Amino acid sequence: MEGIYLDHAATTYLAPEVLQAMLPYFTELYGNAESVHFQGKKAKIAIDSAREEIAKHLNCKSSEIIFTSGGTESNNLAIFGTAYANKGRGRHLVTSKIEHSSVTNCFKELEKKGFEVTWLEVDNEGFISLGDLKKALRKDTMLVSIMYANNEIGTILPVKEIGEICKEQNIPFHTDACQAAGALSLDTQDLNLTLLTLNASKIYGPKGIGALYIKTGHEIKPTQFGGSHERNIRAGTHNVPGIVGLAKALQLAQENREKENARLIALRNKLITGLTTMIPECTLNGPKNLRLPNNVNISIRAVHSADSVLQLDELGIYASPGSACKAGSSQPSHVLEAINLPRNLRHTAIRLTLGHKTTEEDIDYVLQNVPPLIEKMRKCA
Ligand SMILES: Cc1ncc(COP(=O)(O)O)c(C=O)c1O
């Protein structure tokens, strides 16, 4: 049984067009892009054209795109690369309390190495205050890193406004756009970005491939060493099928996002309204508006997240107890803590994230089956 997959924020399936674009680079076109013969040239042409395609959607130069192994590596490269290359500027950095662990843990590591980090608070919907940001900025601030959209509660952060503030003070600004890339504009000029993290696995592309936009003139110290690939910033043989897949996935996501957003918002709102009205003491986490079109995160009083997710699995509904990276961990979500959700509700949160294959019938199935399931679970508890 295929089931109803509602975990698109963890990862997506491959779009058929993406698979088709990638296939030749697994089979007849297998060259190393550094080789000078026919096979190498074909690989290089594919990489160059993928870079052009991505640059088009980011409204930047193709030379400003660096390919990596995914969101985690891009975030590490943006943060450590900036911190280590710009020591002369200072030792102060700014981030928020709701970033993905691949950002949060970089800053914790920098703190251990003597850098000073300001961790901006968020309100109970996950928004930072622009006033707090302005107050946090100093002459020696070398980087601000604030995510574009949150992976757990779907909050869309005011990236354009943050970018304007940073630009006024000439402070580099990085955003992690892994969750945003399928739904929002990635225009790096309009958003005033210095660095942007992207991955393919959330936008119906392959896993294990990502990119980092680095504005011309911004200095980055490499974090891994080897050959001269990617302008000496990221060594290692190119993942040609992955790069081709990322470009195709981004093209489809950006070209179709307005139509797909409208469809998803209608389904998401139906699901939120249905669950929060049909299940007593069931509340939405995160904002009603300025929320990713595909994100639903609810707390169900007195029903532990892990139990809900297991029982939903039995019904063929695949959800997540929080972010996928948290699954299997007994640690409460740092995001739910940051939005000041009462302690008893943090362990009862589940995330349902919709995607291309989600239909109205799927939502109806969830609404027919989940409320009675929760009632039964509460009775048995
Ligand atoms: C917001 C965000 N940033 C970064 C990542 C890490 O990306 P990757 O799995 O490609 O390393 C994820 C993945 O869950 C994410 O949701």
The ligand as an SDF file (V2000), in Angstrom:
LIG
                    3D

 16 16  0  0  0  0  0  0  0  0999 V2000
   15.6400   24.1080    6.9630 C   0  0  0  0  0  0  0  0  0  0  0  0
   16.6010   23.0080    6.6660 C   0  0  0  0  0  0  0  0  0  0  0  0
   17.9070   23.2920    6.5240 N   0  0  0  0  0  0  0  0  0  0  0  0
   18.8200   22.3450    6.2540 C   0  0  0  0  0  0  0  0  0  0  0  0
   18.4520   21.0260    6.1070 C   0  0  0  0  0  0  0  0  0  0  0  0
   19.5110   19.9910    5.8450 C   0  0  0  0  0  0  0  0  0  0  0  0
   19.5300   19.6360    4.5010 O   0  0  0  0  0  0  0  0  0  0  0  0
   20.2730   18.2960    3.9740 P   0  0  0  0  0  0  0  0  0  0  0  0
   19.4640   17.1530    4.5080 O   0  0  0  0  0  0  0  0  0  0  0  0
   20.2290   18.4250    2.4930 O   0  0  0  0  0  0  0  0  0  0  0  0
   21.6480   18.3160    4.5090 O   0  0  0  0  0  0  0  0  0  0  0  0
   17.0980   20.6720    6.2410 C   0  0  0  0  0  0  0  0  0  0  0  0
   16.6840   19.2640    6.1270 C   0  0  0  0  0  0  0  0  0  0  0  0
   15.8600   18.7670    6.8500 O   0  0  0  0  0  0  0  0  0  0  0  0
   16.1470   21.6920    6.5220 C   0  0  0  0  0  0  0  0  0  0  0  0
   14.8550   21.4160    6.6740 O   0  0  0  0  0  0  0  0  0  0  0  0
  1  2  1  0
  2  3  1  0
  2 15  2  0
  3  4  2  0
  4  5  1  0
  5  6  1  0
  5 12  2  0
  6  7  1  0
  7  8  1  0
  8  9  2  0
  8 10  1  0
  8 11  1  0
 12 13  1  0
 12 15  1  0
 13 14  2  0
 15 16  1  0
M  END
$$$$
